[in-house]
Amino acid sequence: DVIPAINLALIWLIGLTFAFVLLDQSRVSKRLARLKYPLLFLVLVTLLIRLLPVLLLPVGAGYDIDSFRLVGDAFLNGEEVYTSAARGRHPYLPLHMYLIGALTYLSRITPLPFVSWIKLPAVIADVFITAVIYKTFQRWDETESTAVYWALLFALNPVSVLVSAYHGQFDAIPVLLLLLSWFTWHFGRHATRSAFLLGFSSLYKTWPVIFLPVIFIRLPDNRRRLTYTLISVGIPVLFTAAYVLYKDSNPVPMLHRALTHSGNPGYWGLSALLYVPGSLWLNPEQVVAAISPYQRAVLLLAGLFSLWWTRRQSALDALLTILLSIFTVTLGIGIQWLLWPVAFAIVARENRWLKWYTIMATLMLFVHLFGLHLYPWARELLGPETATALIRISFLPAWSVVLLWTFDRLRRASSAATPQSQ
């Protein structure tokens, strides 16, 4: 049943991508201006678009789904996840494993298969992200039709659908928590709530911690800076310590994976350029191995430079620019990471760049998911070597857009006069 389901999912994806590309603000304004319940409409659209692949596609990205299954089994068996049969398969701090355990249990007592259960939390997070985007534009006193348009850019976004409903990854959850952290900071300056939300977002995946220095330099005094830092850092530290004490386990395997996990070099950015046909490098593996140890230092420098360069911009603009800068210089990513900038680009009104990014990221996700992870079409049709080459170079359109987008945002930031307190 897998191949017919994948074919149906491909048709659904093509239709969704066309709907996203053709989405026009003036048409939305004319057709949806009289919606009686616009938020309900947005929730239903976001949910229904994702439920079809969740319910009908009996697979996800094979390695990740198998990893979730191993984690769920280990959790329900009372084992220490980081040293059990799932060793190395949960490169995150101890929070999502509880949800995986609950979903594994539900899959055992209900007819709905595990792969569908594991996708549902991210789909629900997508629904809430759409709602937060809609509420954001409402708070900015935009018209209802304008708020609906910007929210639809996420509801119909094929990158979001591919990551949550096809791939089966849960990146939408930390994105939602980080978006709420910004929302509570921006509207009302609720720094304590923002810190709590940031702490839980970083507990899910560590990358949202990049928002901490953004807020830190925008807080008005040292007392508030200290409070914000203690809360946002304290939450992941306390949860991790509680798990270690409860399980009486060695924290090194957990922390090593969670704090050093990164995408595989050679499939994104400068490292992948070495594998592009016609490259002058005779042995790209040796070059990648030589430069990989310096990746974290380069990421840190890129982040610090962007933080300083955007210091006069709003927290939202700074966050998006830092995220894109890191995407520009990193040697590897997980394909699910392509979701991270989408919601923040929408709230920042970057619809022109967002559409180009979405098209190219969708192309990359299509090659990876439909060529390898959902079913190995590329390997079967083209052979292993050609398939690997195709998957390697599929990064180029998306990375090129990220590169140009980053330089454009840095250029605009150089002339920004927005107060630091925003």
Secondary structure as the mmCIF struct_conf table of DSSP 4:
data_model
#
loop_
_struct_conf.conf_type_id
_struct_conf.id
_struct_conf.beg_label_comp_id
_struct_conf.beg_label_asym_id
_struct_conf.beg_label_seq_id
_struct_conf.end_label_comp_id
_struct_conf.end_label_asym_id
_struct_conf.end_label_seq_id
HELX_RH_AL_P HELX_RH_AL_P1 VAL A 2 VAL A 21
TURN_TY1_P TURN_TY1_P1 LEU A 22 LEU A 22
HELX_RH_AL_P HELX_RH_AL_P2 GLN A 25 LEU A 32
TURN_TY1_P TURN_TY1_P2 ALA A 33 ARG A 34
BEND BEND1 LYS A 36 TYR A 37
HELX_RH_AL_P HELX_RH_AL_P3 PRO A 38 LEU A 56
HELX_RH_AL_P HELX_RH_AL_P4 GLY A 62 LEU A 76
TURN_TY1_P TURN_TY1_P3 ASN A 77 GLY A 78
HELX_RH_3T_P HELX_RH_3T_P1 VAL A 81 THR A 83
BEND BEND2 SER A 84 SER A 84
TURN_TY1_P TURN_TY1_P4 ALA A 85 GLY A 88
BEND BEND3 ARG A 89 ARG A 89
BEND BEND4 TYR A 92 TYR A 92
TURN_TY1_P TURN_TY1_P5 PRO A 94 LEU A 95
HELX_RH_AL_P HELX_RH_AL_P5 HIS A 96 ILE A 109
BEND BEND5 THR A 110 LEU A 112
HELX_RH_AL_P HELX_RH_AL_P6 PHE A 114 ARG A 139
TURN_TY1_P TURN_TY1_P6 TRP A 140 ASP A 141
HELX_RH_AL_P HELX_RH_AL_P7 GLU A 144 ALA A 155
TURN_TY1_P TURN_TY1_P7 LEU A 156 LEU A 156
HELX_RH_AL_P HELX_RH_AL_P8 PRO A 158 VAL A 161
HELX_RH_PI_P HELX_RH_PI_P1 LEU A 162 HIS A 167
TURN_TY1_P TURN_TY1_P8 ASP A 171 ASP A 171
HELX_RH_AL_P HELX_RH_AL_P9 ALA A 172 HIS A 186
TURN_TY1_P TURN_TY1_P9 PHE A 187 GLY A 188
HELX_RH_AL_P HELX_RH_AL_P10 ALA A 191 TYR A 204
BEND BEND6 THR A 206 THR A 206
HELX_RH_3T_P HELX_RH_3T_P2 TRP A 207 ILE A 210
HELX_RH_AL_P HELX_RH_AL_P11 PHE A 211 PHE A 216
TURN_TY1_P TURN_TY1_P10 ILE A 217 ARG A 218
BEND BEND7 LEU A 219 ASP A 221
HELX_RH_AL_P HELX_RH_AL_P12 ASN A 222 LYS A 247
TURN_TY1_P TURN_TY1_P11 ASP A 248 ASP A 248
HELX_RH_AL_P HELX_RH_AL_P13 PRO A 251 THR A 260
HELX_LH_PP_P HELX_LH_PP_P1 GLY A 263 ASN A 264
TURN_TY1_P TURN_TY1_P12 PRO A 265 GLY A 266
BEND BEND8 TYR A 267 TRP A 268
HELX_RH_AL_P HELX_RH_AL_P14 GLY A 269 LEU A 273
TURN_TY1_P TURN_TY1_P13 LEU A 274 TYR A 275
BEND BEND9 VAL A 276 VAL A 276
TURN_TY1_P TURN_TY1_P14 PRO A 277 GLY A 278
BEND BEND10 LEU A 280 LEU A 280
BEND BEND11 LEU A 282 LEU A 282
HELX_RH_AL_P HELX_RH_AL_P15 PRO A 284 ILE A 291
HELX_RH_3T_P HELX_RH_3T_P3 SER A 292 TYR A 294
HELX_RH_AL_P HELX_RH_AL_P16 GLN A 295 TRP A 309
TURN_TY1_P TURN_TY1_P15 THR A 310 ARG A 312
BEND BEND12 GLN A 313 GLN A 313
HELX_RH_AL_P HELX_RH_AL_P17 ALA A 315 VAL A 329
BEND BEND13 LEU A 331 LEU A 331
HELX_RH_3T_P HELX_RH_3T_P4 ILE A 335 LEU A 339
HELX_RH_AL_P HELX_RH_AL_P18 TRP A 340 VAL A 347
TURN_TY1_P TURN_TY1_P16 ALA A 348 ARG A 349
HELX_RH_AL_P HELX_RH_AL_P19 ASN A 351 HIS A 368
HELX_RH_PI_P HELX_RH_PI_P2 LEU A 369 HIS A 373
BEND BEND14 LEU A 374 TYR A 375
HELX_RH_AL_P HELX_RH_AL_P20 TRP A 377 LEU A 382
HELX_RH_AL_P HELX_RH_AL_P21 PRO A 384 ILE A 393
TURN_TY1_P TURN_TY1_P17 SER A 394 SER A 394
HELX_RH_AL_P HELX_RH_AL_P22 PHE A 395 SER A 414
TURN_TY1_P TURN_TY1_P18 SER A 415 SER A 415
TURN_TY1_P TURN_TY1_P19 GLN A 420 SER A 421
#
